[in-house]
Amino acid sequence: MGGPKRVTLNDVAAASGVSRATVSFVLNDDPRQTISAATRGRVREAAKELGYVPHGIARALREGTSRVVVLNLDRELEGNYSHSYVQGLDDELAAHDHVLLVRYGHSAAKATQQVLDAIVPRAVIRFGAAYLTGHALDDVGAGWNDGLAAHAALQIQYLADAGHRRIALALPDSDSPLIDVRRNFVRESAEKIGLEPLLPLVVPLSRPQGRAAVEAFLEAHGEVTAVAAFDDRVALSTLAALRDLGVEVPGRIAVIGFDDTEYGSLVTPALTTVRIDAEAHGRRAARAALGLDDAGLPSTPARVIVRESA
């Protein structure tokens, strides 16, 4: 027995009382056609009720590419920022009849090319590409306006406003491509507000190794009163090490995270962190991939989520 009959443009045309050509113009957002808002609404409602799905292969042959946008996302960059970015990217692409395909982790060049050859995507986006450049200081990716530079500055400024003058920058024990970029932004942020350069502290994920690293650091740098962490994972590892060492937080050492993962509020003391809503960044990336203007897409400024640790 065959599956359910596929809904066609003819079905949508019959249900909405217009021609097949009109349905095609409406569903493809053809800018050359003048069709009333009422008719457009009727066609889209009929397509939605019938469950019409465009024939991707036919459309790809006609347009030269599929209506798929590929996002390459390294797993180590996952967090609240990436989740909100993907949400915004997906929603904006869907609003323009495109589909998002997210590829996680590092992929070999051959495997990547096989995917691209199979689906002929409209665009390929590398998550964090603007962050990785480290020099586009005025854009919404790496910028001082609403990007990694601004977010790093917010974290350091919060500690400075609390009276901390000697601060450590806790980094992951990994080769994240963002480490060098982040360190550069932190250095510039500290210079702008008159702080001495932040002292690097590598905190391994292993609890015993993390404790040993933090203990050695504090013995060498007893003047440090606060830790700005690369992300919440590193901040939580630092908190665990300080707890094991019997160091009072925030009395002796204040700790602030970055990217507000769901675990920060569950520890004791609860983690103060920087929350970044990147939905607008994702929407802008979608419009850039489609060659559309990104005017009218407001950003939500990053903010410090104040809890107990700093």
Beta strands, then each sheet from edge to edge (+ up, - down):
strand 1: 68-73
strand 2: 99-104
strand 3: 123-126
strand 4: 167-172
strand 5: 199-203
strand 6: 226-229
strand 7: 254-256
strand 8: 273-277
strand 9: 300-305
sheet 1: 2+ 1+ 3+
sheet 2: 5+ 4+ 6+ 7+
sheet 3: 8+ 9-
end
